[in-house]
Amino acid sequence: MQPAAISERHEGAAAHPLAELLACPAAVGNMLNASAECIEFDAGDVIFQQNDICRGLYVVISGYMVRKASRLDTRLKLGTVRAGEVVELAAMLGDLRHTYTLIAQCKGAAMRLPREALQRGFELYPPLRMQLLEELAREVSRAYDICCATRLAGLRRKPAGSRKPEPAGTLGE
């Protein structure tokens, strides 16, 4: 990929501000604002559990949290969530089940837009769902880019002698 193409891809995958994600007519915006709930948490508090029913879309106001998941009998740490980040787009836009457990790492607060209010917002202004789906696609793209970069960095760190030799060839021998 050419440097310009890589730059364009990263810019396209950059997180968008919440106001842009929730850009909608004033009546819908006012309804969402009125329904927002503030959740305060302390270190160690579980905000939600993997596979539980999603109660809404979360936006971290302060503090930070860690995402943890269980997949195929393996526990994974998926990374941290910091102030300004939107949490659980996949659950809210999908089957309404949390895809991971979210645990507070320090004292902080988050805002929850209740599921019912968001679904009402989708009915009143259908482009709102598409805006959030686009952000979910960007989120997946950012995670993929990080995964690839981490994997490449790991390959670069391995000494040349640590690579396994190719098995004896079956072609041309």
C-alpha positions, 0 to 999 in steps of 0.5 A: 500500500502506498503511503498516501493510501495508508494515510487516507485509510487511517483518517477514514478509520479515525474515531468521530466525536460523539456530537457527529455520531449522534447528529440528528434533528433537534427533537431527536437530540433533545429526547436522547439528551433527556434520557441520558443517565450518568453512571459513577464507578469505582476501581474494580466495579463491573459496568457490564458482563459479557453475554448480558443484555445490553442496556444502552450505549455507553460514553466514558466521561472520566476514568478508564476501564478494561475490556475482558472477554472469554473466547473458547475457554480462553480469557482475553484482555481486549484493551482499555477504554478512556474518556470520550470513547463510545462503548458497545456499539456492536451489542447495541446495533447487533443482538443486544448481548454484551460482547465482553465484560467492562471493568473499571480500573479507577474511579470515574463516570460514564453516560449511558444512552438507554437502549429504548431511547436509542431505538426510538431515535432510530425510528424517528431518524433512521440515518442515526443507525447508519451513522453508528454502523459506520462508526462500528466499521471504523472501530473494527478497522482501527482494531484490525490495524492495531492487530496487524501493527502489533503482529508485524512489530513482533515479527521484526523483533525476532532474531533471524536465527529463531525462525524455524527452517522450512521443511524439506521441499516437495517440489523440485527435489 
